[in-house]
Amino acid sequence: MSVRRLIHDKTKDFINGTGTEPDTILLTPDMAMYLAEEFRNRHDITPGKLPDKLYGMQLIVMQRGDVVVAYTGGGWDVSQ
């Protein structure tokens, strides 16, 4: 299974806006960009203009060197 497919499978609930359980996923920078683009494409999100709440789920991305940690969970306020 490709890394891209693995990341997509792990994050499909987030991308579709249907997930309820928090999940922590390790991503490379290009995978983080792929995930963000998939989410924007499916929800018609304008880059840089994210609302405070996105279907009860947000994506928090923290880069540490070449590793990106992406956390998806419910009820986070992305404006902070």
One Martini backbone bead per residue (centre of mass of N, CA, C, O) as a GRO file, in nm:
protein
   80
    1MET     BB    1   0.097   0.036   0.022
    2SER     BB    2   0.073   0.351  -0.004
    3VAL     BB    3   0.116   0.634   0.163
    4ARG     BB    4  -0.120   0.788   0.045
    5ARG     BB    5  -0.331   0.567   0.104
    6LEU     BB    6  -0.288   0.548   0.406
    7ILE     BB    7  -0.360   0.839   0.473
    8HIS     BB    8  -0.640   0.836   0.350
    9ASP     BB    9  -0.756   0.609   0.528
   10LYS     BB   10  -0.696   0.759   0.806
   11THR     BB   11  -0.858   1.046   0.689
   12LYS     BB   12  -1.147   1.012   0.560
   13ASP     BB   13  -1.331   1.123   0.785
   14PHE     BB   14  -1.215   1.405   0.781
   15ILE     BB   15  -1.254   1.473   0.483
   16ASN     BB   16  -1.577   1.405   0.503
   17GLY     BB   17  -1.690   1.497   0.797
   18THR     BB   18  -1.745   1.204   0.987
   19GLY     BB   19  -1.572   1.217   1.223
   20THR     BB   20  -1.512   1.159   1.599
   21GLU     BB   21  -1.225   1.056   1.638
   22PRO     BB   22  -0.931   1.096   1.744
   23ASP     BB   23  -0.617   1.152   1.553
   24THR     BB   24  -0.278   1.047   1.509
   25ILE     BB   25  -0.053   1.160   1.246
   26LEU     BB   26   0.212   1.087   1.039
   27LEU     BB   27   0.366   1.337   0.825
   28THR     BB   28   0.462   1.455   0.551
   29PRO     BB   29   0.457   1.748   0.392
   30ASP     BB   30   0.316   1.634   0.132
   31MET     BB   31   0.082   1.495   0.288
   32ALA     BB   32  -0.033   1.749   0.418
   33MET     BB   33  -0.101   1.888   0.152
   34TYR     BB   34  -0.289   1.669   0.046
   35LEU     BB   35  -0.496   1.679   0.275
   36ALA     BB   36  -0.572   1.978   0.251
   37GLU     BB   37  -0.666   1.961  -0.044
   38GLU     BB   38  -0.888   1.751  -0.008
   39PHE     BB   39  -1.056   1.916   0.189
   40ARG     BB   40  -1.101   2.164   0.012
   41ASN     BB   41  -1.236   2.017  -0.228
   42ARG     BB   42  -1.485   1.894  -0.055
   43HIS     BB   43  -1.552   2.200   0.106
   44ASP     BB   44  -1.492   2.472  -0.023
   45ILE     BB   45  -1.209   2.597   0.070
   46THR     BB   46  -1.044   2.884   0.147
   47PRO     BB   47  -0.744   2.976   0.160
   48GLY     BB   48  -0.707   3.150   0.471
   49LYS     BB   49  -1.051   3.098   0.537
   50LEU     BB   50  -1.105   2.957   0.801
   51PRO     BB   51  -1.313   2.851   1.012
   52ASP     BB   52  -1.348   2.779   1.343
   53LYS     BB   53  -1.548   2.559   1.228
   54LEU     BB   54  -1.528   2.206   1.100
   55TYR     BB   55  -1.753   1.982   1.140
   56GLY     BB   56  -1.607   1.932   1.433
   57MET     BB   57  -1.327   1.947   1.266
   58GLN     BB   58  -0.968   1.942   1.278
   59LEU     BB   59  -0.640   2.050   1.158
   60ILE     BB   60  -0.326   1.989   1.309
   61VAL     BB   61  -0.004   2.127   1.220
   62MET     BB   62   0.330   2.005   1.300
   63GLN     BB   63   0.661   2.088   1.249
   64ARG     BB   64   0.951   1.846   1.258
   65GLY     BB   65   1.122   1.900   1.026
   66ASP     BB   66   1.026   1.622   0.822
   67VAL     BB   67   0.790   1.611   1.032
   68VAL     BB   68   0.435   1.570   1.046
   69VAL     BB   69   0.180   1.657   1.272
   70ALA     BB   70  -0.152   1.526   1.273
   71TYR     BB   71  -0.456   1.653   1.422
   72THR     BB   72  -0.770   1.507   1.485
   73GLY     BB   73  -1.066   1.680   1.614
   74GLY     BB   74  -1.305   1.778   1.832
   75GLY     BB   75  -1.370   2.118   1.925
   76TRP     BB   76  -1.170   2.297   1.789
   77ASP     BB   77  -1.001   2.614   1.787
   78VAL     BB   78  -0.839   2.760   1.506
   79SER     BB   79  -0.796   3.068   1.610
   80GLN     BB   80  -0.554   2.993   1.829
   0.00000   0.00000   0.00000
